[in-house]
Amino acid sequence: MKHLNTPKKVVLPQQRLVKNSRLSVIATCLIGCIMLTSFHLTKHAGLAILGICFVCAALVFNSAFLIKLIDTVLNKEIELKSGMISIIVLLLNIPVAYVYFQLSLNVMETSGYNLLAFY
């Protein structure tokens, strides 16, 4: 028989920050892959514009996580190893986003789409 008064595991905000930053990297990477694949399959210019907007939004969103993680590590609110792994994972996402951005621009250019024509 289980004990009814078992204490619940307490999750600190700093631990949630680490977990949420890693989930953010995974989610933005997966969404970016889906959007890039969709664009390559359909060649629809609207998807490319949406993808470029998504890359910019993901950059801002992940940068906010990065700044908060750096602050949390420097203030020693989380263990160094866990914080540094999350920081490295976030930093590794930047080149991936850049490659997606460049691929989208390259495909749009070779397909004859002009970004300025949409504005």
N, C-alpha and C positions, 0 to 999 in steps of 0.2 A: 504494500500500500504506500502510495506516495505521501510524502509529508506536505501538508497543506500550506504551511508557512515558509516555503522555500523562498529565499530572497531572489529578487529579479536582478539580472545582470544590468549594471549601470553603464550606460554608454555616454562617455564624455563628448562635449561638442567638438573637441579636437579630434577624437577618433572618428566622428561623423564627417569632419572635414576631409580627413584622409580618404575615407571610403567614398565620399561623394566626388572628390576630385578624380579618383580612379574611374568611377562610373562615368563621369563626364567625358573623360578621354575615350573610353570605349564607345560611348553613345555617339559622340561627335565623329569618331572615326567610322563607325558603321553607317551612320546617316550620310556622311560624305561619300563612302563607297557606293551606297545605294543610289545617291543622286548622280554621281559620275557615271555609273553603269547605265542608269536610265537615260541620261543624256546621250551616251554613245549608242544606245540601241534605238532611240527615237529621233535623234538629231533635232529635237525641239528646242528652239532658242530660249523659250521661257524657262526651261529647266536649267539652262546655263546661267541665266540671270539669277534665278533662285539659288543656284549653287554658289555663285559668287557672293550673294548676300549672306548665305549660310556660313561660308568660310569667314567672312568679316565678323558675323555675330559670334561664331565659335571662338574666334581669336579673342574677342573682348571677354567672353564668358570664361574661357580657360585662363586668360591673363588674370582675371579677378581671383580665381582659385590659386594661381601661382603666387600672386602677391600675398594673399592671406597665408598660404603655406609657408612661404619664406619668413613672414613675420612670426608665425607660430613656432617655427624651428629656431629662429634667432632668440625668441623669448623663452626657449626651452620648455614650452608647454606640451610638447610631444617628444617621443624618443627620436633621436637623431636619425637612426637607420630608417624608420618608417617614413619620416618626413622627407628624407633625401630621396628615397625610392619614388615617392609620389611626385616630387619636384622633377626628377629625371624623366619620369613617364610623361609629365606635362610638357617638358622641354622637347622630348622626342616627337610629340604631336605637332610641333610647329613646322618642321620640315615636311611632314606628311601633308599638312594643310597647304603649304606652299606648292608642293608638287601637284596636288589636286587643282589648285588655282591656276598654275601654269598650263597644265594639261587642258583645262577647260578653255582658257584663252587661246591656246594653240589650235584646238579642235574647232573652236568658233571661227578663228581666222582662216583656217584651211577650208572650212565649209562655206565661207563667204558671208558669215554673219558679222554685223558691225554693232558693237555695243552702243556707240553713240546714236545709232538710228532709233534706239528704243527710248531715248530721252527727248 
